[in-house]
């Protein structure tokens, strides 16, 4: 599986509505237009469609802090504020950490900052909630964890691994 060039933007949801389709058709209501503003005032609009994976199937609303992940290699129109199709959306939580990245043969993230130690009872799932029965190495993964070592790369035993297949 080839690595996705995941790019992230974190901020508070300031506005949310159905994405407007013109003319109105059967797609109306299937996509959400989510405006997010970070702490420096930068604004990004995410389009969340039926294929956008919301980690833990969390509902999001205005006032929530989220991180939206997009494919940095996909061309986008040059408008302000920028508008991106969200691949993955994470509703941030102070007690749980989420890492979205490609993990190599040694289960080290693409940025080299996190290494996974997978227990036999670590759930490895697909985004649809079904079990993934293959080796998670060399795949795009969504990792849920709470603690890491202070080493470089940080070592963690994930609470859950989600395999992100295109």
FIVEXPA-920032 format. One record per atom (N, C-alpha, C, CB): x, y, z. Coordinates in steps of 0.02 Angstrom, whole numbers, plus 50000, padded with zeros to 5 digits. Glycine has a CB too. Layout:
<recs>
XYZ ...
</recs>
This chain:
<recs>
500434994150000 500005000050000 500455006250000 499515000050062 500285011049959 500705016949954 500525021950009 500635020249885 501025025550033 500895030550086 500475036350061 501555033150115 500035038650103 499665044750089 500045050450121 498915044350116 500095056050087 500425061950113 499925065750158 500685066650055 499815062950219 499335066050264 499565072950287 499215061450325 499125077850279 499235084550305 498675085850354 499265089950247 498825089250409 498325090150462 498215097550476 498535086650526 497615099150497 497445105850521 497005105050582 497085110150465 497205108350637 496845107750701 496565114550720 497305105150757 495955114550744 495645120650767 494935119350792 495635125950712 494585124850808 493905124450832 493415125050774 493765129950885 492885121150777 492355121750727 491965128150742 491885115450726 491955132750693 491595139050703 490935139150665 492025144850681 490865134650616 490255134450576 490195127550544 490255140150521 489575125250538 489455118850507 488785118850473 489505113150559 488755116450411 488125116150375 488165110750321 487945123050343 487585109050292 487595104550235 487965107850179 486865102650214 488365103950143 488735106650086 488235107950030 489305101750063 488235113950004 487735115649953 487895112549884 487675123149946 487435108649859 487505106049791 487025109749746 487365098349789 487255111749688 486845115349640 486855111749574 487075122649632 486325110149543 485655110649572 485555105349626 485115109849517 485065106449668 484925101749722 484785094849691 484325104149765 485095089749719 484995083049694 485035078049752 485515081249641 485085071649736 485085066549787 485705066749833 485045059749755 486225070549814 486825071349855 486725076549911 487405073249812 486215080749906 486105085849956 486005082650024 485495090249937 486375085050073 486345082450141 486845076950155 485665079950155 487185074450104 487665068950113 488365071550129 487685064650050 488475077950121 489135081050134 489035086750184 489465083550068 489535087750227 489525093250275 490085098150258 489585090750348 489945104450267 490425109850257 490615112150327 490135115850213 491245111150347 491465112450415 492015117750414 491725105950449 491885123450445 492375128850450 492755128050516 492045135850445 493415128150512 493855127050570 494345132850573 494225120150566 494435135550635 494905141050645 495415138850698 494545147550667 496055139750683 496565137950733 496715143750780 497205135650698 497165142650826 497305147650878 497645153950852 497745144650931 497925153650791 498235159750761 497745163450716 498855157850721 497125160850710 496615164250670 496555161650599 496755171350668 496985156950579 496945154050512 496305149950506 497575149750496 495975150550448 495345147150436 495425142150379 494775152150421 495125136250388 495105131150336 494395128450334 495615125350350 494145127050274 493505123850265 493625116550244 493065127550212 493315112050281 493345104950263 492675102850235 493525100550325 492695098650184 492105095350159 492145088150183 492035095850080 491655086150223 491625079350249 491065075650212 491505079150326 491255070550175 490765066750136 490655059850165 490995066150064 490285055750130 490145048950153 490775044750164 489695045550104 491325046250130 491935042450138 492415045350190 492285041950073 492235050950220 492655053850273 492585049550335 492455061250288 493145047450363 493135043250422 493185047650484 493705037950421 492675047450526 492675050950590 492915045850642 491965053850608 493505047050672 493785042350719 493295041150776 494465044950746 493195034950793 492715032650844 492005034650826 492905035550912 491885036350764 491215038350740 490925043950783 490735032250740 491365048450805 491165054050847 490745059050808 491775057450877 490225061550840 489835067150812 490225073550829 489105067450841 490245078150782 490585084550795 490075090150786 491195085550748 490215095750820 489765101550814 490175107850827 489165100950864 489855113550817 490175120050828 490445120250899 489675125950814 491075122550906 491395122950971 491875117250985 490885123351024 491815111750947 492265106050958 492955107450927 491965099650927 493465104950960 494145105250932 494245098850892 494695106050989 494425099650829 494535093950785 495205094650749 493965093250735 495425089050723 495975088950675 495715085650612 496615085250703 495775089050557 495575086350492 496205084350454 495165091450452 496185078450424 496745075950384 496535075750311 496965068950408 496985078050268 496865078150197 497465075150162 496725085250172 497385073550099 497945071050059 498305077050028 497695066050004 498915078250051 499295083950028 499505083649955 499895084750070 499405077949922 499585077249852 499005078349804 499875070349840 498405079549831 497815080649789 497785088049771 497165078349826 497695089649707 497645096749688 497025099949720 497615097549611 497085106249737 496525110049766 496465116649729 496625111149842 495855119449731 495755125949701 496065131249746 495005127349688 496325136549717 496645141749755 496135147049774 497235144849716 495825146149832 495345151049858 495515152149931 494605148549849 495235157549958 495315158850029 494625159750060 495755165050042 494495156550116 494935151650148 494975145250107 494685150050219 495525141450116 495605135350077 495055130350094 496295132350090 494905126250045 494365121250051 494665114450033 493755122950005 494615109650081 494915103050071 494395097650084 495525102150116 494455092250046 494055086350060 494395082650117 493965081749996 494055081650172 494345078250231 494335070750222 493975080250294 494915067550230 494945060250229 494745057550298 495655057850210 495015060750350 494925058450419 494805064650462 495535054350444 494335064050509 494225069350559 494265066250628 493545072950547 494645069550671 494735067350740 494445072750786 495485066050757 493985070850830 493745075250882 494245074650939 493005073550906 494605080050953 495155079851001 494905078651072 495545086450998 495315074951110 495165073251179 495815073851219 494855066151186 495795076851279 496415077551317 496685070851343 496295082151376 496275065651347 496495059351377 496755054351326 495935056251415 496625055351262 496815050551210 497185054151154 496205046851183 497695050951129 498085053651073 497925049551010 498845053651088 497925052950954 497805049650889 498395051450844 497125051850858 498665046350810 499195047350761 498955044550695 499865043950784 498955048650643 498775046550576 499395047150533 498175050950547 499615041450506 500235041450467 500325034650433 500855043050511 500815034350389 501025028150359 501545025050406 501325029150286 501475018550420 501945015150464 502325009850423 501575011850524 502995009750432 503425005450391 503454998250417 504125008350388 503934994450390 504024987350410 504124986450485 504624984450374 504454991350516 504594991050588 504064994550629 505274994050602 503504996250597 502944999850629 503165006550659 502634995550683 503605009950622 503815016750639 503435021550592 504595017750634 503165026950621 502785031750581 503225035050529 502465036950627 502905037650477 503255040950422 503685046750444 502775043250371 503465050250497 503865055950522 504395053750572 503405061050555 504425047150587 504945044450632 504835045850705 505605047150612 504245048450724 504135050450794 503805045150838 503725056450795 503515039950808 503145035050848 503275027950822 502385036550847 503415023450868 503515016350852 502995012350892 504245013850869 502685007550857 502155003650888 502404997050915 501595002450838 502164995350974 502264988651003 501564985751007 502624988851074 501414980950963 500744978250957 500684971951000 500564976750883 500224972051048 500064966151088 499604961651048 499734968151156 499594955151064 499134950651030 498394952651039 499234943651054 498234956051093 497534958051104 497384965251084 497364957151177 497854968551049 497724975151022 497224974550965 498384978750998 496644977850969 496174977450913 496464980750850 495504980650931 496434977150794 496644979850730 496024979250685 497264975950699 495764985050666 495124985350631 495174989250566 494604988450676 494684988450524 494584992650465 494134998450486 494274988650406 494085003550444 493665009350462 492935007450469 493745014750410 492725001750439 492034999650446 491904995450508 491824995650385 492424994750551 492344991150614 492494983750611 491664992150640 492634981250551 492784974150544 493514972750560 492624971750472 493654966550582 494334964550600 494784964650538 494334957550632 495404966850549 495924966650498 496394961150519 496294973650489 496474955950479 496844949950500 497534949450470 496454943850482 497784954650439 498444954650408 498924958650451 498414957450336 499544958750430 500064962750464 499924970150451 500784960750441 499894974350503 499754981450491 500364985450465 499524984650555 500944982350459 501534985850434 501444987750361 502164981350442 501784993150342 501764995950274 501064997950254 502044990950225 500725001350300 500045003550287 499925010450318 499534998350315 499405013650292 499165019850322 498735017950382 498765024250270 498915020450441 498585018350503 498345024350543 499055014150545 497825023150581 497575027950631 497675024550698 496805029950618 498105027350739 498295024250802 497985028150860 499065024050809 497665024550905 497395027550967 497835025051024 496645025550979 498105029751063 498545027851119 498495033051174 499285027251095 498735031151234 498715035751290 499415037451317 498295032851346 499875032651316 500535033751345 501085031951294 500625029551408 501655035451301 502235033851260 502855034051304 502315038751200 503385030851280 504035031451313 504325038251296 504525025551292 504865040051329 505195046351315 505765045551265 505455049551380 505805039751233 506335038351184 506175041751117 506425030751174 506665041351072 506555043851004 506705038050957 507005050150988 506225035450920 505525037450921 505185035150986 505155034650861 504655038651003 504265036651061 503955029851048 503715041951078 503945025551098 503665018851092 502985018751127 504145013551122 502485015751094 501825015251125 501515008551109 501365021051101 501095006251154 500675000451142 499985003351127 500664995451203 499765002951065 499125006151046 498535002951082 499025005750971 498035007051095 497405004551121 496995001751063 497015010051158 497105004551003 496735002350944 497125004450883 496015005150943 497105000250832 497405001850767 496845001350715 498004997050749 496775006750677 496295006850622 496705006950557 495795013050626 496585002250513 496935002050449 496515006150400 497024994650423 496835011350372 496485015850326 496625013550254 496715023250336 496135010050226 496195007650156 495835012650112 495895000450148 496085013850053 495755018350006 495225014649968 496255021449958 
</recs>
